[in-house]
Amino acid sequence: MEGLKTKRKNINFPINLIVKINSICDNLNTNFSEFVREATEERLVKMERERIERELIEGYKAKAKLNLKICEDFKFVDGEI
C-alpha cells in the first residue's frame, strides 16, 4: 500500500467472522486490513463483471428479432459471388 492514499473507516464485523478472517490472515501472513481490502476489490470486480454480463444479455435479447430477420434475409446469399 506504499504510495497509495488511504482513509481509515470503522466497520463492525460479527465476532465469528473476525475469528475466521484472523485465522486466514495468520495462514496467509497478511493483516486484517489488507485481507479486507483485497476481498472488497475482488467483490467490486465481480459486481462490475455481472453488471456488464446483464447489459450484454439485455442487448442480445433486444436485438434478437433484428438478427433473426437479417439471417432470414441473407440465408440464400451464402456461396454467391
N, CA, C and O atoms as CSV, one atom per row, in Angstrom:
chain,resi,resn,atom,element,x,y,z
A,1,MET,N,N,0.815,-1.201,0.000
A,1,MET,CA,C,0.000,0.000,0.000
A,1,MET,C,C,0.859,1.265,0.000
A,1,MET,O,O,0.325,2.372,0.079
A,2,GLU,N,N,2.146,1.119,-0.085
A,2,GLU,CA,C,3.013,2.284,-0.099
A,2,GLU,C,C,2.663,3.174,-1.274
A,2,GLU,O,O,2.469,2.696,-2.392
A,3,GLY,N,N,2.584,4.472,-1.017
A,3,GLY,CA,C,2.319,5.417,-2.082
A,3,GLY,C,C,0.841,5.657,-2.344
A,3,GLY,O,O,0.483,6.666,-2.953
A,4,LEU,N,N,-0.018,4.761,-1.902
A,4,LEU,CA,C,-1.449,4.947,-2.108
A,4,LEU,C,C,-2.045,5.685,-0.927
A,4,LEU,O,O,-1.725,5.393,0.225
A,5,LYS,N,N,-2.912,6.640,-1.215
A,5,LYS,CA,C,-3.593,7.330,-0.137
A,5,LYS,C,C,-4.636,6.392,0.459
A,5,LYS,O,O,-5.334,5.677,-0.260
A,6,THR,N,N,-4.725,6.410,1.749
A,6,THR,CA,C,-5.724,5.593,2.423
A,6,THR,C,C,-6.531,6.462,3.366
A,6,THR,O,O,-6.122,7.566,3.726
A,7,LYS,N,N,-7.670,5.953,3.753
A,7,LYS,CA,C,-8.524,6.630,4.710
A,7,LYS,C,C,-9.046,5.589,5.680
A,7,LYS,O,O,-9.475,4.509,5.272
A,8,ARG,N,N,-9.009,5.902,6.925
A,8,ARG,CA,C,-9.467,4.978,7.963
A,8,ARG,C,C,-10.992,5.006,8.032
A,8,ARG,O,O,-11.603,6.074,8.038
A,9,LYS,N,N,-11.590,3.834,8.084
A,9,LYS,CA,C,-13.029,3.668,8.270
A,9,LYS,C,C,-13.244,2.674,9.389
A,9,LYS,O,O,-12.555,1.656,9.463
A,10,ASN,N,N,-14.168,2.954,10.235
A,10,ASN,CA,C,-14.528,1.998,11.285
A,10,ASN,C,C,-15.710,1.177,10.806
A,10,ASN,O,O,-16.751,1.728,10.447
A,11,ILE,N,N,-15.554,-0.127,10.799
A,11,ILE,CA,C,-16.636,-1.016,10.396
A,11,ILE,C,C,-16.809,-2.087,11.457
A,11,ILE,O,O,-15.875,-2.412,12.190
A,12,ASN,N,N,-17.992,-2.619,11.526
A,12,ASN,CA,C,-18.302,-3.651,12.512
A,12,ASN,C,C,-18.441,-4.999,11.830
A,12,ASN,O,O,-19.082,-5.118,10.786
A,13,PHE,N,N,-17.832,-6.016,12.431
A,13,PHE,CA,C,-17.908,-7.383,11.960
A,13,PHE,C,C,-18.442,-8.253,13.085
A,13,PHE,O,O,-18.165,-7.995,14.256
A,14,PRO,N,N,-19.202,-9.276,12.740
A,14,PRO,CA,C,-19.556,-10.263,13.766
A,14,PRO,C,C,-18.279,-10.942,14.265
A,14,PRO,O,O,-17.352,-11.172,13.489
A,15,ILE,N,N,-18.235,-11.256,15.538
A,15,ILE,CA,C,-17.045,-11.849,16.156
A,15,ILE,C,C,-16.604,-13.111,15.419
A,15,ILE,O,O,-15.412,-13.310,15.184
A,16,ASN,N,N,-17.572,-13.971,15.049
A,16,ASN,CA,C,-17.196,-15.226,14.388
A,16,ASN,C,C,-16.502,-14.969,13.046
A,16,ASN,O,O,-15.629,-15.737,12.641
A,17,LEU,N,N,-16.885,-13.899,12.363
A,17,LEU,CA,C,-16.246,-13.561,11.093
A,17,LEU,C,C,-14.824,-13.036,11.333
A,17,LEU,O,O,-13.905,-13.355,10.579
A,18,ILE,N,N,-14.656,-12.246,12.367
A,18,ILE,CA,C,-13.327,-11.743,12.706
A,18,ILE,C,C,-12.391,-12.904,13.036
A,18,ILE,O,O,-11.229,-12.909,12.628
A,19,VAL,N,N,-12.898,-13.879,13.771
A,19,VAL,CA,C,-12.065,-15.048,14.129
A,19,VAL,C,C,-11.644,-15.786,12.860
A,19,VAL,O,O,-10.482,-16.173,12.731
A,20,LYS,N,N,-12.562,-15.984,11.930
A,20,LYS,CA,C,-12.237,-16.680,10.677
A,20,LYS,C,C,-11.210,-15.892,9.867
A,20,LYS,O,O,-10.236,-16.455,9.368
A,21,ILE,N,N,-11.437,-14.592,9.743
A,21,ILE,CA,C,-10.523,-13.757,8.959
A,21,ILE,C,C,-9.135,-13.740,9.594
A,21,ILE,O,O,-8.130,-13.863,8.894
A,22,ASN,N,N,-9.078,-13.591,10.905
A,22,ASN,CA,C,-7.780,-13.578,11.587
A,22,ASN,C,C,-7.034,-14.887,11.378
A,22,ASN,O,O,-5.816,-14.890,11.197
A,23,SER,N,N,-7.754,-15.986,11.401
A,23,SER,CA,C,-7.122,-17.284,11.176
A,23,SER,C,C,-6.549,-17.372,9.761
A,23,SER,O,O,-5.428,-17.839,9.560
A,24,ILE,N,N,-7.320,-16.925,8.807
A,24,ILE,CA,C,-6.850,-16.929,7.414
A,24,ILE,C,C,-5.656,-15.994,7.254
A,24,ILE,O,O,-4.686,-16.336,6.578
A,25,CYS,N,N,-5.720,-14.822,7.869
A,25,CYS,CA,C,-4.612,-13.864,7.783
A,25,CYS,C,C,-3.331,-14.458,8.350
A,25,CYS,O,O,-2.248,-14.258,7.799
A,26,ASP,N,N,-3.457,-15.184,9.446
A,26,ASP,CA,C,-2.272,-15.832,10.028
A,26,ASP,C,C,-1.669,-16.821,9.039
A,26,ASP,O,O,-0.450,-16.881,8.877
A,27,ASN,N,N,-2.525,-17.596,8.378
A,27,ASN,CA,C,-2.044,-18.591,7.410
A,27,ASN,C,C,-1.443,-17.946,6.164
A,27,ASN,O,O,-0.506,-18.482,5.573
A,28,LEU,N,N,-1.979,-16.802,5.771
A,28,LEU,CA,C,-1.505,-16.115,4.562
A,28,LEU,C,C,-0.403,-15.107,4.855
A,28,LEU,O,O,0.142,-14.490,3.940
A,29,ASN,N,N,-0.082,-14.945,6.116
A,29,ASN,CA,C,0.933,-13.986,6.534
A,29,ASN,C,C,0.592,-12.572,6.048
A,29,ASN,O,O,1.438,-11.872,5.491
A,30,THR,N,N,-0.652,-12.172,6.269
A,30,THR,CA,C,-1.116,-10.837,5.911
A,30,THR,C,C,-1.852,-10.253,7.105
A,30,THR,O,O,-1.994,-10.911,8.136
A,31,ASN,N,N,-2.316,-9.032,6.967
A,31,ASN,CA,C,-3.061,-8.439,8.080
A,31,ASN,C,C,-4.528,-8.262,7.717
A,31,ASN,O,O,-4.921,-8.383,6.556
A,32,PHE,N,N,-5.313,-7.976,8.724
A,32,PHE,CA,C,-6.761,-7.871,8.572
A,32,PHE,C,C,-7.138,-6.829,7.520
A,32,PHE,O,O,-7.968,-7.093,6.651
A,33,SER,N,N,-6.535,-5.661,7.599
A,33,SER,CA,C,-6.877,-4.585,6.662
A,33,SER,C,C,-6.591,-4.979,5.215
A,33,SER,O,O,-7.410,-4.743,4.327
A,34,GLU,N,N,-5.429,-5.577,4.987
A,34,GLU,CA,C,-5.078,-5.993,3.619
A,34,GLU,C,C,-6.057,-7.042,3.113
A,34,GLU,O,O,-6.486,-6.996,1.960
A,35,PHE,N,N,-6.408,-7.984,3.974
A,35,PHE,CA,C,-7.367,-9.022,3.587
A,35,PHE,C,C,-8.698,-8.393,3.190
A,35,PHE,O,O,-9.266,-8.744,2.155
A,36,VAL,N,N,-9.196,-7.472,4.001
A,36,VAL,CA,C,-10.490,-6.831,3.723
A,36,VAL,C,C,-10.409,-5.999,2.447
A,36,VAL,O,O,-11.348,-6.005,1.651
A,37,ARG,N,N,-9.304,-5.283,2.238
A,37,ARG,CA,C,-9.150,-4.510,1.003
A,37,ARG,C,C,-9.189,-5.409,-0.224
A,37,ARG,O,O,-9.895,-5.123,-1.191
A,38,GLU,N,N,-8.424,-6.500,-0.180
A,38,GLU,CA,C,-8.391,-7.418,-1.326
A,38,GLU,C,C,-9.757,-8.052,-1.569
A,38,GLU,O,O,-10.194,-8.168,-2.714
A,39,ALA,N,N,-10.428,-8.462,-0.500
A,39,ALA,CA,C,-11.752,-9.066,-0.640
A,39,ALA,C,C,-12.744,-8.062,-1.222
A,39,ALA,O,O,-13.579,-8.416,-2.054
A,40,THR,N,N,-12.649,-6.823,-0.785
A,40,THR,CA,C,-13.536,-5.772,-1.298
A,40,THR,C,C,-13.280,-5.522,-2.775
A,40,THR,O,O,-14.221,-5.393,-3.558
A,41,GLU,N,N,-12.014,-5.452,-3.157
A,41,GLU,CA,C,-11.677,-5.241,-4.566
A,41,GLU,C,C,-12.181,-6.397,-5.430
A,41,GLU,O,O,-12.722,-6.172,-6.513
A,42,GLU,N,N,-12.008,-7.626,-4.958
A,42,GLU,CA,C,-12.496,-8.785,-5.702
A,42,GLU,C,C,-14.012,-8.727,-5.865
A,42,GLU,O,O,-14.536,-9.031,-6.936
A,43,ARG,N,N,-14.710,-8.339,-4.813
A,43,ARG,CA,C,-16.173,-8.239,-4.871
A,43,ARG,C,C,-16.606,-7.169,-5.861
A,43,ARG,O,O,-17.562,-7.365,-6.612
A,44,LEU,N,N,-15.905,-6.036,-5.865
A,44,LEU,CA,C,-16.240,-4.963,-6.798
A,44,LEU,C,C,-16.016,-5.395,-8.250
A,44,LEU,O,O,-16.824,-5.079,-9.123
A,45,VAL,N,N,-14.937,-6.103,-8.506
A,45,VAL,CA,C,-14.666,-6.613,-9.853
A,45,VAL,C,C,-15.770,-7.581,-10.272
A,45,VAL,O,O,-16.258,-7.521,-11.401
A,46,LYS,N,N,-16.161,-8.468,-9.367
A,46,LYS,CA,C,-17.227,-9.431,-9.660
A,46,LYS,C,C,-18.545,-8.714,-9.958
A,46,LYS,O,O,-19.251,-9.075,-10.899
A,47,MET,N,N,-18.871,-7.709,-9.165
A,47,MET,CA,C,-20.113,-6.964,-9.384
A,47,MET,C,C,-20.103,-6.248,-10.734
A,47,MET,O,O,-21.122,-6.220,-11.425
A,48,GLU,N,N,-18.965,-5.671,-11.113
A,48,GLU,CA,C,-18.863,-4.986,-12.403
A,48,GLU,C,C,-19.002,-5.979,-13.554
A,48,GLU,O,O,-19.674,-5.696,-14.545
A,49,ARG,N,N,-18.363,-7.146,-13.419
A,49,ARG,CA,C,-18.471,-8.174,-14.452
A,49,ARG,C,C,-19.930,-8.632,-14.602
A,49,ARG,O,O,-20.414,-8.803,-15.721
A,50,GLU,N,N,-20.619,-8.829,-13.486
A,50,GLU,CA,C,-22.020,-9.246,-13.523
A,50,GLU,C,C,-22.890,-8.176,-14.165
A,50,GLU,O,O,-23.818,-8.498,-14.906
A,51,ARG,N,N,-22.598,-6.892,-13.885
A,51,ARG,CA,C,-23.364,-5.802,-14.492
A,51,ARG,C,C,-23.185,-5.799,-16.005
A,51,ARG,O,O,-24.154,-5.651,-16.750
A,52,ILE,N,N,-21.946,-5.960,-16.455
A,52,ILE,CA,C,-21.667,-5.973,-17.893
A,52,ILE,C,C,-22.350,-7.166,-18.552
A,52,ILE,O,O,-22.921,-7.031,-19.635
A,53,GLU,N,N,-22.298,-8.332,-17.913
A,53,GLU,CA,C,-22.956,-9.516,-18.465
A,53,GLU,C,C,-24.463,-9.303,-18.591
A,53,GLU,O,O,-25.064,-9.694,-19.592
A,54,ARG,N,N,-25.081,-8.681,-17.573
A,54,ARG,CA,C,-26.524,-8.393,-17.641
A,54,ARG,C,C,-26.835,-7.452,-18.795
A,54,ARG,O,O,-27.805,-7.655,-19.525
A,55,GLU,N,N,-26.007,-6.417,-18.960
A,55,GLU,CA,C,-26.226,-5.476,-20.053
A,55,GLU,C,C,-26.068,-6.145,-21.407
A,55,GLU,O,O,-26.830,-5.863,-22.332
A,56,LEU,N,N,-25.087,-7.028,-21.532
A,56,LEU,CA,C,-24.903,-7.746,-22.796
A,56,LEU,C,C,-26.094,-8.641,-23.092
A,56,LEU,O,O,-26.575,-8.683,-24.225
A,57,ILE,N,N,-26.573,-9.356,-22.086
A,57,ILE,CA,C,-27.734,-10.231,-22.266
A,57,ILE,C,C,-28.944,-9.417,-22.699
A,57,ILE,O,O,-29.665,-9.815,-23.614
A,58,GLU,N,N,-29.172,-8.281,-22.049
A,58,GLU,CA,C,-30.300,-7.416,-22.419
A,58,GLU,C,C,-30.145,-6.920,-23.852
A,58,GLU,O,O,-31.118,-6.862,-24.604
A,59,GLY,N,N,-28.917,-6.562,-24.226
A,59,GLY,CA,C,-28.668,-6.093,-25.584
A,59,GLY,C,C,-28.910,-7.182,-26.618
A,59,GLY,O,O,-29.517,-6.938,-27.661
A,60,TYR,N,N,-28.426,-8.394,-26.320
A,60,TYR,CA,C,-28.655,-9.510,-27.244
A,60,TYR,C,C,-30.145,-9.798,-27.392
A,60,TYR,O,O,-30.623,-10.048,-28.499
A,61,LYS,N,N,-30.878,-9.765,-26.287
A,61,LYS,CA,C,-32.325,-10.010,-26.347
A,61,LYS,C,C,-33.025,-8.919,-27.149
A,61,LYS,O,O,-33.930,-9.201,-27.934
A,62,ALA,N,N,-32.602,-7.676,-26.949
A,62,ALA,CA,C,-33.225,-6.563,-27.657
A,62,ALA,C,C,-32.986,-6.656,-29.162
A,62,ALA,O,O,-33.835,-6.238,-29.950
A,63,LYS,N,N,-31.851,-7.194,-29.560
A,63,LYS,CA,C,-31.506,-7.290,-30.985
A,63,LYS,C,C,-31.867,-8.641,-31.603
A,63,LYS,O,O,-31.642,-8.846,-32.796
A,64,ALA,N,N,-32.415,-9.555,-30.827
A,64,ALA,CA,C,-32.662,-10.917,-31.306
A,64,ALA,C,C,-33.560,-10.944,-32.538
A,64,ALA,O,O,-33.237,-11.626,-33.510
A,65,LYS,N,N,-34.671,-10.226,-32.525
A,65,LYS,CA,C,-35.598,-10.235,-33.670
A,65,LYS,C,C,-34.935,-9.652,-34.910
A,65,LYS,O,O,-35.093,-10.174,-36.013
A,66,LEU,N,N,-34.192,-8.566,-34.720
A,66,LEU,CA,C,-33.496,-7.960,-35.856
A,66,LEU,C,C,-32.463,-8.920,-36.425
A,66,LEU,O,O,-32.358,-9.066,-37.643
A,67,ASN,N,N,-31.704,-9.570,-35.563
A,67,ASN,CA,C,-30.694,-10.515,-36.024
A,67,ASN,C,C,-31.310,-11.692,-36.768
A,67,ASN,O,O,-30.759,-12.149,-37.769
A,68,LEU,N,N,-32.446,-12.186,-36.289
A,68,LEU,CA,C,-33.141,-13.281,-36.989
A,68,LEU,C,C,-33.618,-12.829,-38.364
A,68,LEU,O,O,-33.520,-13.581,-39.333
A,69,LYS,N,N,-34.134,-11.607,-38.452
A,69,LYS,CA,C,-34.591,-11.086,-39.744
A,69,LYS,C,C,-33.425,-10.949,-40.716
A,69,LYS,O,O,-33.546,-11.296,-41.891
A,70,ILE,N,N,-32.300,-10.445,-40.225
A,70,ILE,CA,C,-31.118,-10.302,-41.080
A,70,ILE,C,C,-30.670,-11.677,-41.578
A,70,ILE,O,O,-30.354,-11.838,-42.757
A,71,CYS,N,N,-30.644,-12.660,-40.690
A,71,CYS,CA,C,-30.264,-14.019,-41.090
A,71,CYS,C,C,-31.231,-14.559,-42.142
A,71,CYS,O,O,-30.816,-15.185,-43.118
A,72,GLU,N,N,-32.508,-14.314,-41.936
A,72,GLU,CA,C,-33.525,-14.791,-42.897
A,72,GLU,C,C,-33.338,-14.105,-44.247
A,72,GLU,O,O,-33.415,-14.750,-45.293
A,73,ASP,N,N,-33.091,-12.797,-44.222
A,73,ASP,CA,C,-32.914,-12.041,-45.464
A,73,ASP,C,C,-31.702,-12.512,-46.260
A,73,ASP,O,O,-31.707,-12.436,-47.489
A,74,PHE,N,N,-30.665,-12.996,-45.583
A,74,PHE,CA,C,-29.432,-13.356,-46.255
A,74,PHE,C,C,-29.185,-14.865,-46.308
A,74,PHE,O,O,-28.077,-15.291,-46.633
A,75,LYS,N,N,-30.187,-15.673,-45.997
A,75,LYS,CA,C,-29.941,-17.119,-45.938
A,75,LYS,C,C,-29.592,-17.724,-47.301
A,75,LYS,O,O,-28.964,-18.782,-47.352
A,76,PHE,N,N,-29.972,-17.094,-48.381
A,76,PHE,CA,C,-29.667,-17.656,-49.704
A,76,PHE,C,C,-28.425,-17.021,-50.324
A,76,PHE,O,O,-28.066,-17.361,-51.451
A,77,VAL,N,N,-27.775,-16.129,-49.632
A,77,VAL,CA,C,-26.618,-15.415,-50.180
A,77,VAL,C,C,-25.347,-16.257,-50.066
A,77,VAL,O,O,-24.421,-16.067,-50.855
A,78,ASP,N,N,-25.277,-17.171,-49.118
A,78,ASP,CA,C,-24.073,-17.991,-48.948
A,78,ASP,C,C,-23.656,-18.642,-50.271
A,78,ASP,O,O,-24.468,-19.263,-50.956
A,79,GLY,N,N,-22.406,-18.492,-50.605
A,79,GLY,CA,C,-21.883,-19.142,-51.787
A,79,GLY,C,C,-21.981,-18.296,-53.036
A,79,GLY,O,O,-21.370,-18.639,-54.048
A,80,GLU,N,N,-22.723,-17.210,-53.006
A,80,GLU,CA,C,-22.831,-16.358,-54.189
A,80,GLU,C,C,-21.620,-15.448,-54.282
A,80,GLU,O,O,-21.121,-14.957,-53.269
A,81,ILE,N,N,-21.152,-15.228,-55.494
A,81,ILE,CA,C,-20.009,-14.328,-55.690
A,81,ILE,C,C,-20.392,-13.241,-56.659
A,81,ILE,O,O,-19.575,-12.373,-56.967
